[in-house]
Amino acid sequence: ESGPKSAVELAMERLRQKDAAAGVEQQVLTDEQKKAITELRSVYGARLAQADLEHQDRLRGSFDPAVHEALDVEYRRERERLTSELDTKIEKARSGH
């Protein structure tokens, strides 16, 4: 390596050292795993966008603050479910299952 390191390179180096000290192993993904993860992110990105659009449509259908609050709670719950589902599937793809 030549020249000074960028702030990003220094931060990544510190994170790798911290992971190594914590016993976290660096995992290299196969092309198939990368493709699967990319596909999952694409699909769930679309599902999250769809949930957002539906939420906005429902909000426009009512002027009642109580209804808005209930819709917001439902929307947050749906986002959390989709995000959790995505994270689980990405972990499975990373582990090769």
Salt bridges, closest charged atoms under 4 A:
GLU1 OE1 - LYS5 NZ 3.95
GLU13 OE1 - LYS5 NZ 2.31
ASP57 OD1 - ARG60 NH2 2.70
ASP72 OD1 - HIS55 NE2 2.92
GLU74 OE2 - ARG58 NH1 3.54
GLU78 OE2 - ARG81 NH2 2.79
GLU85 OE2 - ARG47 NH1 3.60
GLU85 OE1 - ARG81 NH1 2.87
GLU91 OE2 - ARG94 NH1 3.44
